[in-house]
């Protein structure tokens, strides 16, 4: 990372992918918060090729609510 020209989502995603836990104590969700753009990129298990991107401004407009993360990824989210 020290040699990176730019600190951004692709670089952080690569770091998350390389440092995830497997086995019995596996990483279930990984996220990247882009505070400048107000976006949260959420990844499920080892699938770093498919992110659910949440726009914080849009989510806050919906008011207080609870959201189950697995529902964002469809029926295979628990595999």
mmCIF file of the N, C-alpha and C atoms, coordinates in Angstrom:
data_MODEL
# 
_entry.id   MODEL 
# 
loop_
_atom_site.group_PDB 
_atom_site.id 
_atom_site.type_symbol 
_atom_site.label_atom_id 
_atom_site.label_alt_id 
_atom_site.label_comp_id 
_atom_site.label_asym_id 
_atom_site.label_entity_id 
_atom_site.label_seq_id 
_atom_site.pdbx_PDB_ins_code 
_atom_site.Cartn_x 
_atom_site.Cartn_y 
_atom_site.Cartn_z 
_atom_site.occupancy 
_atom_site.B_iso_or_equiv 
_atom_site.pdbx_formal_charge 
_atom_site.auth_seq_id 
_atom_site.auth_comp_id 
_atom_site.auth_asym_id 
_atom_site.auth_atom_id 
_atom_site.pdbx_PDB_model_num 
ATOM 1   N N  . UNK A 1 1  ? 0.820   -1.189  0.000  1.00 0.00 ? 1  UNK A N  1 
ATOM 2   C CA . UNK A 1 1  ? 0.000   0.000   0.000  1.00 0.00 ? 1  UNK A CA 1 
ATOM 3   C C  . UNK A 1 1  ? 0.868   1.259   0.000  1.00 0.00 ? 1  UNK A C  1 
ATOM 4   N N  . UNK A 1 2  ? 2.055   1.151   0.579  1.00 0.00 ? 2  UNK A N  1 
ATOM 5   C CA . UNK A 1 2  ? 2.907   2.337   0.661  1.00 0.00 ? 2  UNK A CA 1 
ATOM 6   C C  . UNK A 1 2  ? 3.323   2.850   -0.710 1.00 0.00 ? 2  UNK A C  1 
ATOM 7   N N  . UNK A 1 3  ? 3.312   1.981   -1.702 1.00 0.00 ? 3  UNK A N  1 
ATOM 8   C CA . UNK A 1 3  ? 3.683   2.396   -3.048 1.00 0.00 ? 3  UNK A CA 1 
ATOM 9   C C  . UNK A 1 3  ? 2.512   2.864   -3.895 1.00 0.00 ? 3  UNK A C  1 
ATOM 10  N N  . UNK A 1 4  ? 1.333   2.876   -3.326 1.00 0.00 ? 4  UNK A N  1 
ATOM 11  C CA . UNK A 1 4  ? 0.136   3.257   -4.085 1.00 0.00 ? 4  UNK A CA 1 
ATOM 12  C C  . UNK A 1 4  ? 0.153   4.742   -4.423 1.00 0.00 ? 4  UNK A C  1 
ATOM 13  N N  . UNK A 1 5  ? -0.283  5.044   -5.633 1.00 0.00 ? 5  UNK A N  1 
ATOM 14  C CA . UNK A 1 5  ? -0.367  6.443   -6.059 1.00 0.00 ? 5  UNK A CA 1 
ATOM 15  C C  . UNK A 1 5  ? -1.632  7.108   -5.541 1.00 0.00 ? 5  UNK A C  1 
ATOM 16  N N  . UNK A 1 6  ? -2.663  6.292   -5.329 1.00 0.00 ? 6  UNK A N  1 
ATOM 17  C CA . UNK A 1 6  ? -3.945  6.842   -4.892 1.00 0.00 ? 6  UNK A CA 1 
ATOM 18  C C  . UNK A 1 6  ? -4.606  5.882   -3.906 1.00 0.00 ? 6  UNK A C  1 
ATOM 19  N N  . UNK A 1 7  ? -5.138  6.437   -2.852 1.00 0.00 ? 7  UNK A N  1 
ATOM 20  C CA . UNK A 1 7  ? -5.878  5.648   -1.874 1.00 0.00 ? 7  UNK A CA 1 
ATOM 21  C C  . UNK A 1 7  ? -7.353  5.704   -2.272 1.00 0.00 ? 7  UNK A C  1 
ATOM 22  N N  . UNK A 1 8  ? -7.884  4.570   -2.708 1.00 0.00 ? 8  UNK A N  1 
ATOM 23  C CA . UNK A 1 8  ? -9.268  4.549   -3.169 1.00 0.00 ? 8  UNK A CA 1 
ATOM 24  C C  . UNK A 1 8  ? -9.890  3.187   -2.947 1.00 0.00 ? 8  UNK A C  1 
ATOM 25  N N  . UNK A 1 9  ? -11.108 3.043   -3.385 1.00 0.00 ? 9  UNK A N  1 
ATOM 26  C CA . UNK A 1 9  ? -11.876 1.812   -3.193 1.00 0.00 ? 9  UNK A CA 1 
ATOM 27  C C  . UNK A 1 9  ? -11.151 0.589   -3.757 1.00 0.00 ? 9  UNK A C  1 
ATOM 28  N N  . UNK A 1 10 ? -10.591 0.621   -4.979 1.00 0.00 ? 10 UNK A N  1 
ATOM 29  C CA . UNK A 1 10 ? -9.929  -0.579  -5.492 1.00 0.00 ? 10 UNK A CA 1 
ATOM 30  C C  . UNK A 1 10 ? -8.766  -1.051  -4.608 1.00 0.00 ? 10 UNK A C  1 
ATOM 31  N N  . UNK A 1 11 ? -7.982  -0.139  -4.112 1.00 0.00 ? 11 UNK A N  1 
ATOM 32  C CA . UNK A 1 11 ? -6.846  -0.505  -3.262 1.00 0.00 ? 11 UNK A CA 1 
ATOM 33  C C  . UNK A 1 11 ? -7.316  -1.092  -1.936 1.00 0.00 ? 11 UNK A C  1 
ATOM 34  N N  . UNK A 1 12 ? -8.305  -0.472  -1.329 1.00 0.00 ? 12 UNK A N  1 
ATOM 35  C CA . UNK A 1 12 ? -8.821  -0.963  -0.043 1.00 0.00 ? 12 UNK A CA 1 
ATOM 36  C C  . UNK A 1 12 ? -9.507  -2.310  -0.237 1.00 0.00 ? 12 UNK A C  1 
ATOM 37  N N  . UNK A 1 13 ? -10.246 -2.468  -1.330 1.00 0.00 ? 13 UNK A N  1 
ATOM 38  C CA . UNK A 1 13 ? -10.890 -3.756  -1.623 1.00 0.00 ? 13 UNK A CA 1 
ATOM 39  C C  . UNK A 1 13 ? -9.837  -4.858  -1.735 1.00 0.00 ? 13 UNK A C  1 
ATOM 40  N N  . UNK A 1 14 ? -8.740  -4.571  -2.395 1.00 0.00 ? 14 UNK A N  1 
ATOM 41  C CA . UNK A 1 14 ? -7.658  -5.546  -2.529 1.00 0.00 ? 14 UNK A CA 1 
ATOM 42  C C  . UNK A 1 14 ? -7.075  -5.906  -1.155 1.00 0.00 ? 14 UNK A C  1 
ATOM 43  N N  . UNK A 1 15 ? -6.898  -4.920  -0.301 1.00 0.00 ? 15 UNK A N  1 
ATOM 44  C CA . UNK A 1 15 ? -6.389  -5.188  1.050  1.00 0.00 ? 15 UNK A CA 1 
ATOM 45  C C  . UNK A 1 15 ? -7.370  -6.038  1.844  1.00 0.00 ? 15 UNK A C  1 
ATOM 46  N N  . UNK A 1 16 ? -8.661  -5.743  1.729  1.00 0.00 ? 16 UNK A N  1 
ATOM 47  C CA . UNK A 1 16 ? -9.677  -6.537  2.431  1.00 0.00 ? 16 UNK A CA 1 
ATOM 48  C C  . UNK A 1 16 ? -9.670  -7.980  1.943  1.00 0.00 ? 16 UNK A C  1 
ATOM 49  N N  . UNK A 1 17 ? -9.551  -8.147  0.640  1.00 0.00 ? 17 UNK A N  1 
ATOM 50  C CA . UNK A 1 17 ? -9.558  -9.493  0.060  1.00 0.00 ? 17 UNK A CA 1 
ATOM 51  C C  . UNK A 1 17 ? -8.348  -10.298 0.547  1.00 0.00 ? 17 UNK A C  1 
ATOM 52  N N  . UNK A 1 18 ? -7.207  -9.663  0.638  1.00 0.00 ? 18 UNK A N  1 
ATOM 53  C CA . UNK A 1 18 ? -5.990  -10.356 1.056  1.00 0.00 ? 18 UNK A CA 1 
ATOM 54  C C  . UNK A 1 18 ? -5.943  -10.643 2.557  1.00 0.00 ? 18 UNK A C  1 
ATOM 55  N N  . UNK A 1 19 ? -6.705  -9.912  3.347  1.00 0.00 ? 19 UNK A N  1 
ATOM 56  C CA . UNK A 1 19 ? -6.640  -10.076 4.801  1.00 0.00 ? 19 UNK A CA 1 
ATOM 57  C C  . UNK A 1 19 ? -7.881  -10.723 5.406  1.00 0.00 ? 19 UNK A C  1 
ATOM 58  N N  . UNK A 1 20 ? -8.800  -11.171 4.579  1.00 0.00 ? 20 UNK A N  1 
ATOM 59  C CA . UNK A 1 20 ? -10.018 -11.794 5.094  1.00 0.00 ? 20 UNK A CA 1 
ATOM 60  C C  . UNK A 1 20 ? -9.689  -13.088 5.829  1.00 0.00 ? 20 UNK A C  1 
ATOM 61  N N  . UNK A 1 21 ? -10.538 -13.466 6.746  1.00 0.00 ? 21 UNK A N  1 
ATOM 62  C CA . UNK A 1 21 ? -10.389 -14.699 7.509  1.00 0.00 ? 21 UNK A CA 1 
ATOM 63  C C  . UNK A 1 21 ? -11.202 -15.809 6.872  1.00 0.00 ? 21 UNK A C  1 
ATOM 64  N N  . UNK A 1 22 ? -10.667 -16.992 6.862  1.00 0.00 ? 22 UNK A N  1 
ATOM 65  C CA . UNK A 1 22 ? -11.397 -18.147 6.351  1.00 0.00 ? 22 UNK A CA 1 
ATOM 66  C C  . UNK A 1 22 ? -11.666 -19.122 7.481  1.00 0.00 ? 22 UNK A C  1 
ATOM 67  N N  . UNK A 1 23 ? -12.234 -20.254 7.150  1.00 0.00 ? 23 UNK A N  1 
ATOM 68  C CA . UNK A 1 23 ? -12.479 -21.294 8.149  1.00 0.00 ? 23 UNK A CA 1 
ATOM 69  C C  . UNK A 1 23 ? -13.601 -20.965 9.100  1.00 0.00 ? 23 UNK A C  1 
ATOM 70  N N  . UNK A 1 24 ? -13.480 -21.451 10.336 1.00 0.00 ? 24 UNK A N  1 
ATOM 71  C CA . UNK A 1 24 ? -14.537 -21.298 11.329 1.00 0.00 ? 24 UNK A CA 1 
ATOM 72  C C  . UNK A 1 24 ? -14.760 -19.868 11.795 1.00 0.00 ? 24 UNK A C  1 
ATOM 73  N N  . UNK A 1 25 ? -13.727 -19.042 11.699 1.00 0.00 ? 25 UNK A N  1 
ATOM 74  C CA . UNK A 1 25 ? -13.848 -17.641 12.120 1.00 0.00 ? 25 UNK A CA 1 
ATOM 75  C C  . UNK A 1 25 ? -13.788 -16.731 10.898 1.00 0.00 ? 25 UNK A C  1 
ATOM 76  N N  . UNK A 1 26 ? -14.513 -17.119 9.866  1.00 0.00 ? 26 UNK A N  1 
ATOM 77  C CA . UNK A 1 26 ? -14.431 -16.414 8.593  1.00 0.00 ? 26 UNK A CA 1 
ATOM 78  C C  . UNK A 1 26 ? -15.005 -15.000 8.649  1.00 0.00 ? 26 UNK A C  1 
ATOM 79  N N  . UNK A 1 27 ? -14.517 -14.191 7.737  1.00 0.00 ? 27 UNK A N  1 
ATOM 80  C CA . UNK A 1 27 ? -15.059 -12.846 7.561  1.00 0.00 ? 27 UNK A CA 1 
ATOM 81  C C  . UNK A 1 27 ? -16.378 -12.985 6.813  1.00 0.00 ? 27 UNK A C  1 
ATOM 82  N N  . UNK A 1 28 ? -17.437 -12.451 7.370  1.00 0.00 ? 28 UNK A N  1 
ATOM 83  C CA . UNK A 1 28 ? -18.741 -12.553 6.731  1.00 0.00 ? 28 UNK A CA 1 
ATOM 84  C C  . UNK A 1 28 ? -19.000 -11.323 5.866  1.00 0.00 ? 28 UNK A C  1 
ATOM 85  N N  . UNK A 1 29 ? -18.825 -10.142 6.406  1.00 0.00 ? 29 UNK A N  1 
ATOM 86  C CA . UNK A 1 29 ? -19.037 -8.908  5.650  1.00 0.00 ? 29 UNK A CA 1 
ATOM 87  C C  . UNK A 1 29 ? -17.811 -8.022  5.773  1.00 0.00 ? 29 UNK A C  1 
ATOM 88  N N  . UNK A 1 30 ? -17.452 -7.409  4.668  1.00 0.00 ? 30 UNK A N  1 
ATOM 89  C CA . UNK A 1 30 ? -16.394 -6.408  4.641  1.00 0.00 ? 30 UNK A CA 1 
ATOM 90  C C  . UNK A 1 30 ? -17.005 -5.143  4.071  1.00 0.00 ? 30 UNK A C  1 
ATOM 91  N N  . UNK A 1 31 ? -16.533 -3.997  4.537  1.00 0.00 ? 31 UNK A N  1 
ATOM 92  C CA . UNK A 1 31 ? -17.082 -2.757  3.985  1.00 0.00 ? 31 UNK A CA 1 
ATOM 93  C C  . UNK A 1 31 ? -16.009 -1.699  3.842  1.00 0.00 ? 31 UNK A C  1 
ATOM 94  N N  . UNK A 1 32 ? -16.247 -0.814  2.898  1.00 0.00 ? 32 UNK A N  1 
ATOM 95  C CA . UNK A 1 32 ? -15.393 0.333   2.649  1.00 0.00 ? 32 UNK A CA 1 
ATOM 96  C C  . UNK A 1 32 ? -16.286 1.560   2.716  1.00 0.00 ? 32 UNK A C  1 
ATOM 97  N N  . UNK A 1 33 ? -15.916 2.500   3.558  1.00 0.00 ? 33 UNK A N  1 
ATOM 98  C CA . UNK A 1 33 ? -16.685 3.741   3.696  1.00 0.00 ? 33 UNK A CA 1 
ATOM 99  C C  . UNK A 1 33 ? -15.949 4.863   2.968  1.00 0.00 ? 33 UNK A C  1 
ATOM 100 N N  . UNK A 1 34 ? -16.558 5.368   1.931  1.00 0.00 ? 34 UNK A N  1 
ATOM 101 C CA . UNK A 1 34 ? -16.016 6.500   1.182  1.00 0.00 ? 34 UNK A CA 1 
ATOM 102 C C  . UNK A 1 34 ? -16.691 7.746   1.737  1.00 0.00 ? 34 UNK A C  1 
ATOM 103 N N  . UNK A 1 35 ? -16.033 8.374   2.694  1.00 0.00 ? 35 UNK A N  1 
ATOM 104 C CA . UNK A 1 35 ? -16.649 9.496   3.392  1.00 0.00 ? 35 UNK A CA 1 
ATOM 105 C C  . UNK A 1 35 ? -16.809 10.731  2.509  1.00 0.00 ? 35 UNK A C  1 
ATOM 106 N N  . UNK A 1 36 ? -15.932 10.919  1.546  1.00 0.00 ? 36 UNK A N  1 
ATOM 107 C CA . UNK A 1 36 ? -16.043 12.078  0.661  1.00 0.00 ? 36 UNK A CA 1 
ATOM 108 C C  . UNK A 1 36 ? -17.271 11.981  -0.236 1.00 0.00 ? 36 UNK A C  1 
ATOM 109 N N  . UNK A 1 37 ? -17.564 10.774  -0.714 1.00 0.00 ? 37 UNK A N  1 
ATOM 110 C CA . UNK A 1 37 ? -18.714 10.575  -1.607 1.00 0.00 ? 37 UNK A CA 1 
ATOM 111 C C  . UNK A 1 37 ? -19.967 10.144  -0.856 1.00 0.00 ? 37 UNK A C  1 
ATOM 112 N N  . UNK A 1 38 ? -19.833 9.779   0.408  1.00 0.00 ? 38 UNK A N  1 
ATOM 113 C CA . UNK A 1 38 ? -20.984 9.333   1.186  1.00 0.00 ? 38 UNK A CA 1 
ATOM 114 C C  . UNK A 1 38 ? -21.484 7.960   0.777  1.00 0.00 ? 38 UNK A C  1 
ATOM 115 N N  . UNK A 1 39 ? -20.564 7.087   0.381  1.00 0.00 ? 39 UNK A N  1 
ATOM 116 C CA . UNK A 1 39 ? -20.937 5.754   -0.072 1.00 0.00 ? 39 UNK A CA 1 
ATOM 117 C C  . UNK A 1 39 ? -20.324 4.685   0.831  1.00 0.00 ? 39 UNK A C  1 
ATOM 118 N N  . UNK A 1 40 ? -21.058 3.594   1.003  1.00 0.00 ? 40 UNK A N  1 
ATOM 119 C CA . UNK A 1 40 ? -20.546 2.438   1.731  1.00 0.00 ? 40 UNK A CA 1 
ATOM 120 C C  . UNK A 1 40 ? -20.628 1.251   0.785  1.00 0.00 ? 40 UNK A C  1 
ATOM 121 N N  . UNK A 1 41 ? -19.494 0.624   0.542  1.00 0.00 ? 41 UNK A N  1 
ATOM 122 C CA . UNK A 1 41 ? -19.402 -0.563  -0.308 1.00 0.00 ? 41 UNK A CA 1 
ATOM 123 C C  . UNK A 1 41 ? -19.377 -1.767  0.622  1.00 0.00 ? 41 UNK A C  1 
ATOM 124 N N  . UNK A 1 42 ? -20.338 -2.672  0.470  1.00 0.00 ? 42 UNK A N  1 
ATOM 125 C CA . UNK A 1 42 ? -20.439 -3.840  1.345  1.00 0.00 ? 42 UNK A CA 1 
ATOM 126 C C  . UNK A 1 42 ? -20.219 -5.102  0.510  1.00 0.00 ? 42 UNK A C  1 
ATOM 127 N N  . UNK A 1 43 ? -19.356 -5.975  1.025  1.00 0.00 ? 43 UNK A N  1 
ATOM 128 C CA . UNK A 1 43 ? -19.026 -7.238  0.347  1.00 0.00 ? 43 UNK A CA 1 
ATOM 129 C C  . UNK A 1 43 ? -19.431 -8.395  1.239  1.00 0.00 ? 43 UNK A C  1 
ATOM 130 N N  . UNK A 1 44 ? -19.922 -9.463  0.634  1.00 0.00 ? 44 UNK A N  1 
ATOM 131 C CA . UNK A 1 44 ? -20.374 -10.643 1.356  1.00 0.00 ? 44 UNK A CA 1 
ATOM 132 C C  . UNK A 1 44 ? -19.368 -11.775 1.173  1.00 0.00 ? 44 UNK A C  1 
ATOM 133 N N  . UNK A 1 45 ? -18.915 -12.332 2.282  1.00 0.00 ? 45 UNK A N  1 
ATOM 134 C CA . UNK A 1 45 ? -17.993 -13.463 2.296  1.00 0.00 ? 45 UNK A CA 1 
ATOM 135 C C  . UNK A 1 45 ? -16.771 -13.181 1.428  1.00 0.00 ? 45 UNK A C  1 
ATOM 136 N N  . UNK A 1 46 ? -16.453 -14.049 0.493  1.00 0.00 ? 46 UNK A N  1 
ATOM 137 C CA . UNK A 1 46 ? -15.247 -13.888 -0.326 1.00 0.00 ? 46 UNK A CA 1 
ATOM 138 C C  . UNK A 1 46 ? -15.543 -13.251 -1.683 1.00 0.00 ? 46 UNK A C  1 
ATOM 139 N N  . UNK A 1 47 ? -16.750 -12.794 -1.903 1.00 0.00 ? 47 UNK A N  1 
ATOM 140 C CA . UNK A 1 47 ? -17.146 -12.237 -3.201 1.00 0.00 ? 47 UNK A CA 1 
ATOM 141 C C  . UNK A 1 47 ? -16.823 -10.747 -3.266 1.00 0.00 ? 47 UNK A C  1 
ATOM 142 N N  . UNK A 1 48 ? -15.563 -10.456 -3.570 1.00 0.00 ? 48 UNK A N  1 
ATOM 143 C CA . UNK A 1 48 ? -15.148 -9.058  -3.661 1.00 0.00 ? 48 UNK A CA 1 
ATOM 144 C C  . UNK A 1 48 ? -15.373 -8.487  -5.059 1.00 0.00 ? 48 UNK A C  1 
ATOM 145 N N  . UNK A 1 49 ? -15.951 -9.274  -5.947 1.00 0.00 ? 49 UNK A N  1 
ATOM 146 C CA . UNK A 1 49 ? -16.287 -8.793  -7.280 1.00 0.00 ? 49 UNK A CA 1 
ATOM 147 C C  . UNK A 1 49 ? -17.668 -8.166  -7.351 1.00 0.00 ? 49 UNK A C  1 
ATOM 148 N N  . UNK A 1 50 ? -18.477 -8.387  -6.310 1.00 0.00 ? 50 UNK A N  1 
ATOM 149 C CA . UNK A 1 50 ? -19.841 -7.856  -6.281 1.00 0.00 ? 50 UNK A CA 1 
ATOM 150 C C  . UNK A 1 50 ? -20.076 -7.121  -4.977 1.00 0.00 ? 50 UNK A C  1 
ATOM 151 N N  . UNK A 1 51 ? -20.236 -5.837  -5.087 1.00 0.00 ? 51 UNK A N  1 
ATOM 152 C CA . UNK A 1 51 ? -20.492 -5.011  -3.902 1.00 0.00 ? 51 UNK A CA 1 
ATOM 153 C C  . UNK A 1 51 ? -21.915 -4.477  -3.949 1.00 0.00 ? 51 UNK A C  1 
ATOM 154 N N  . UNK A 1 52 ? -22.502 -4.327  -2.781 1.00 0.00 ? 52 UNK A N  1 
ATOM 155 C CA . UNK A 1 52 ? -23.722 -3.548  -2.645 1.00 0.00 ? 52 UNK A CA 1 
ATOM 156 C C  . UNK A 1 52 ? -23.244 -2.172  -2.203 1.00 0.00 ? 52 UNK A C  1 
ATOM 157 N N  . UNK A 1 53 ? -23.593 -1.151  -2.959 1.00 0.00 ? 53 UNK A N  1 
ATOM 158 C CA . UNK A 1 53 ? -23.146 0.203   -2.639 1.00 0.00 ? 53 UNK A CA 1 
ATOM 159 C C  . UNK A 1 53 ? -24.342 0.984   -2.096 1.00 0.00 ? 53 UNK A C  1 
ATOM 160 N N  . UNK A 1 54 ? -24.186 1.434   -0.875 1.00 0.00 ? 54 UNK A N  1 
ATOM 161 C CA . UNK A 1 54 ? -25.242 2.204   -0.222 1.00 0.00 ? 54 UNK A CA 1 
ATOM 162 C C  . UNK A 1 54 ? -24.865 3.680   -0.239 1.00 0.00 ? 54 UNK A C  1 
ATOM 163 N N  . UNK A 1 55 ? -25.791 4.517   -0.688 1.00 0.00 ? 55 UNK A N  1 
ATOM 164 C CA . UNK A 1 55 ? -25.613 5.962   -0.682 1.00 0.00 ? 55 UNK A CA 1 
ATOM 165 C C  . UNK A 1 55 ? -26.184 6.471   0.638  1.00 0.00 ? 55 UNK A C  1 
ATOM 166 N N  . UNK A 1 56 ? -25.319 6.966   1.504  1.00 0.00 ? 56 UNK A N  1 
ATOM 167 C CA . UNK A 1 56 ? -25.768 7.361   2.837  1.00 0.00 ? 56 UNK A CA 1 
ATOM 168 C C  . UNK A 1 56 ? -26.862 8.419   2.813  1.00 0.00 ? 56 UNK A C  1 
ATOM 169 N N  . UNK A 1 57 ? -26.756 9.390   1.923  1.00 0.00 ? 57 UNK A N  1 
ATOM 170 C CA . UNK A 1 57 ? -27.780 10.438  1.846  1.00 0.00 ? 57 UNK A CA 1 
ATOM 171 C C  . UNK A 1 57 ? -29.138 9.833   1.510  1.00 0.00 ? 57 UNK A C  1 
ATOM 172 N N  . UNK A 1 58 ? -29.156 8.919   0.550  1.00 0.00 ? 58 UNK A N  1 
ATOM 173 C CA . UNK A 1 58 ? -30.420 8.276   0.159  1.00 0.00 ? 58 UNK A CA 1 
ATOM 174 C C  . UNK A 1 58 ? -30.962 7.391   1.279  1.00 0.00 ? 58 UNK A C  1 
ATOM 175 N N  . UNK A 1 59 ? -30.086 6.679   1.943  1.00 0.00 ? 59 UNK A N  1 
ATOM 176 C CA . UNK A 1 59 ? -30.524 5.809   3.035  1.00 0.00 ? 59 UNK A CA 1 
ATOM 177 C C  . UNK A 1 59 ? -31.083 6.621   4.194  1.00 0.00 ? 59 UNK A C  1 
ATOM 178 N N  . UNK A 1 60 ? -30.468 7.745   4.505  1.00 0.00 ? 60 UNK A N  1 
ATOM 179 C CA . UNK A 1 60 ? -30.953 8.584   5.606  1.00 0.00 ? 60 UNK A CA 1 
ATOM 180 C C  . UNK A 1 60 ? -32.313 9.205   5.295  1.00 0.00 ? 60 UNK A C  1 
ATOM 181 N N  . UNK A 1 61 ? -32.594 9.459   4.022  1.00 0.00 ? 61 UNK A N  1 
ATOM 182 C CA . UNK A 1 61 ? -33.900 9.999   3.619  1.00 0.00 ? 61 UNK A CA 1 
ATOM 183 C C  . UNK A 1 61 ? -35.030 9.020   3.932  1.00 0.00 ? 61 UNK A C  1 
ATOM 184 N N  . UNK A 1 62 ? -34.707 7.740   4.012  1.00 0.00 ? 62 UNK A N  1 
ATOM 185 C CA . UNK A 1 62 ? -35.715 6.712   4.268  1.00 0.00 ? 62 UNK A CA 1 
ATOM 186 C C  . UNK A 1 62 ? -36.113 6.637   5.735  1.00 0.00 ? 62 UNK A C  1 
ATOM 187 N N  . UNK A 1 63 ? -35.431 7.387   6.579  1.00 0.00 ? 63 UNK A N  1 
ATOM 188 C CA . UNK A 1 63 ? -35.766 7.410   8.004  1.00 0.00 ? 63 UNK A CA 1 
ATOM 189 C C  . UNK A 1 63 ? -35.194 6.214   8.746  1.00 0.00 ? 63 UNK A C  1 
ATOM 190 N N  . UNK A 1 64 ? -35.493 6.185   10.022 1.00 0.00 ? 64 UNK A N  1 
ATOM 191 C CA . UNK A 1 64 ? -34.977 5.115   10.869 1.00 0.00 ? 64 UNK A CA 1 
ATOM 192 C C  . UNK A 1 64 ? -35.588 3.780   10.461 1.00 0.00 ? 64 UNK A C  1 
ATOM 193 N N  . UNK A 1 65 ? -34.741 2.800   10.300 1.00 0.00 ? 65 UNK A N  1 
ATOM 194 C CA . UNK A 1 65 ? -35.198 1.466   9.945  1.00 0.00 ? 65 UNK A CA 1 
ATOM 195 C C  . UNK A 1 65 ? -34.078 0.472   10.211 1.00 0.00 ? 65 UNK A C  1 
ATOM 196 N N  . UNK A 1 66 ? -34.430 -0.788  10.166 1.00 0.00 ? 66 UNK A N  1 
ATOM 197 C CA . UNK A 1 66 ? -33.454 -1.856  10.310 1.00 0.00 ? 66 UNK A CA 1 
ATOM 198 C C  . UNK A 1 66 ? -33.376 -2.599  8.995  1.00 0.00 ? 66 UNK A C  1 
ATOM 199 N N  . UNK A 1 67 ? -32.187 -2.987  8.667  1.00 0.00 ? 67 UNK A N  1 
ATOM 200 C CA . UNK A 1 67 ? -31.965 -3.673  7.407  1.00 0.00 ? 67 UNK A CA 1 
ATOM 201 C C  . UNK A 1 67 ? -31.079 -4.882  7.665  1.00 0.00 ? 67 UNK A C  1 
ATOM 202 N N  . UNK A 1 68 ? -31.543 -6.047  7.271  1.00 0.00 ? 68 UNK A N  1 
ATOM 203 C CA . UNK A 1 68 ? -30.747 -7.261  7.418  1.00 0.00 ? 68 UNK A CA 1 
ATOM 204 C C  . UNK A 1 68 ? -29.773 -7.340  6.247  1.00 0.00 ? 68 UNK A C  1 
ATOM 205 N N  . UNK A 1 69 ? -28.483 -7.329  6.528  1.00 0.00 ? 69 UNK A N  1 
ATOM 206 C CA . UNK A 1 69 ? -27.484 -7.352  5.463  1.00 0.00 ? 69 UNK A CA 1 
ATOM 207 C C  . UNK A 1 69 ? -27.657 -8.523  4.494  1.00 0.00 ? 69 UNK A C  1 
ATOM 208 N N  . UNK A 1 70 ? -27.971 -9.733  4.958  1.00 0.00 ? 70 UNK A N  1 
ATOM 209 C CA . UNK A 1 70 ? -28.134 -10.828 3.998  1.00 0.00 ? 70 UNK A CA 1 
ATOM 210 C C  . UNK A 1 70 ? -29.182 -10.536 2.920  1.00 0.00 ? 70 UNK A C  1 
ATOM 211 N N  . UNK A 1 71 ? -30.196 -9.751  3.256  1.00 0.00 ? 71 UNK A N  1 
ATOM 212 C CA . UNK A 1 71 ? -31.243 -9.447  2.284  1.00 0.00 ? 71 UNK A CA 1 
ATOM 213 C C  . UNK A 1 71 ? -30.715 -8.637  1.101  1.00 0.00 ? 71 UNK A C  1 
ATOM 214 N N  . UNK A 1 72 ? -29.612 -7.961  1.267  1.00 0.00 ? 72 UNK A N  1 
ATOM 215 C CA . UNK A 1 72 ? -29.020 -7.175  0.185  1.00 0.00 ? 72 UNK A CA 1 
ATOM 216 C C  . UNK A 1 72 ? -28.355 -8.050  -0.865 1.00 0.00 ? 72 UNK A C  1 
ATOM 217 N N  . UNK A 1 73 ? -27.999 -9.269  -0.475 1.00 0.00 ? 73 UNK A N  1 
ATOM 218 C CA . UNK A 1 73 ? -27.213 -10.132 -1.345 1.00 0.00 ? 73 UNK A CA 1 
ATOM 219 C C  . UNK A 1 73 ? -28.000 -11.294 -1.921 1.00 0.00 ? 73 UNK A C  1 
ATOM 220 N N  . UNK A 1 74 ? -29.258 -11.416 -1.607 1.00 0.00 ? 74 UNK A N  1 
ATOM 221 C CA . UNK A 1 74 ? -30.078 -12.473 -2.171 1.00 0.00 ? 74 UNK A CA 1 
ATOM 222 C C  . UNK A 1 74 ? -30.002 -13.769 -1.376 1.00 0.00 ? 74 UNK A C  1 
ATOM 223 N N  . UNK A 1 75 ? -30.603 -14.813 -1.906 1.00 0.00 ? 75 UNK A N  1 
ATOM 224 C CA . UNK A 1 75 ? -30.753 -16.069 -1.151 1.00 0.00 ? 75 UNK A CA 1 
ATOM 225 C C  . UNK A 1 75 ? -29.449 -16.804 -0.860 1.00 0.00 ? 75 UNK A C  1 
ATOM 226 N N  . UNK A 1 76 ? -28.375 -16.545 -1.595 1.00 0.00 ? 76 UNK A N  1 
ATOM 227 C CA . UNK A 1 76 ? -27.118 -17.262 -1.362 1.00 0.00 ? 76 UNK A CA 1 
ATOM 228 C C  . UNK A 1 76 ? -26.216 -16.550 -0.356 1.00 0.00 ? 76 UNK A C  1 
ATOM 229 N N  . UNK A 1 77 ? -26.702 -15.519 0.317  1.00 0.00 ? 77 UNK A N  1 
ATOM 230 C CA . UNK A 1 77 ? -25.865 -14.718 1.208  1.00 0.00 ? 77 UNK A CA 1 
ATOM 231 C C  . UNK A 1 77 ? -25.307 -15.498 2.384  1.00 0.00 ? 77 UNK A C  1 
ATOM 232 N N  . UNK A 1 78 ? -25.941 -16.568 2.781  1.00 0.00 ? 78 UNK A N  1 
ATOM 233 C CA . UNK A 1 78 ? -25.492 -17.328 3.945  1.00 0.00 ? 78 UNK A CA 1 
ATOM 234 C C  . UNK A 1 78 ? -24.595 -18.494 3.594  1.00 0.00 ? 78 UNK A C  1 
ATOM 235 N N  . UNK A 1 79 ? -24.346 -18.735 2.304  1.00 0.00 ? 79 UNK A N  1 
ATOM 236 C CA . UNK A 1 79 ? -23.492 -19.871 1.900  1.00 0.00 ? 79 UNK A CA 1 
ATOM 237 C C  . UNK A 1 79 ? -22.072 -19.673 2.359  1.00 0.00 ? 79 UNK A C  1 
# 
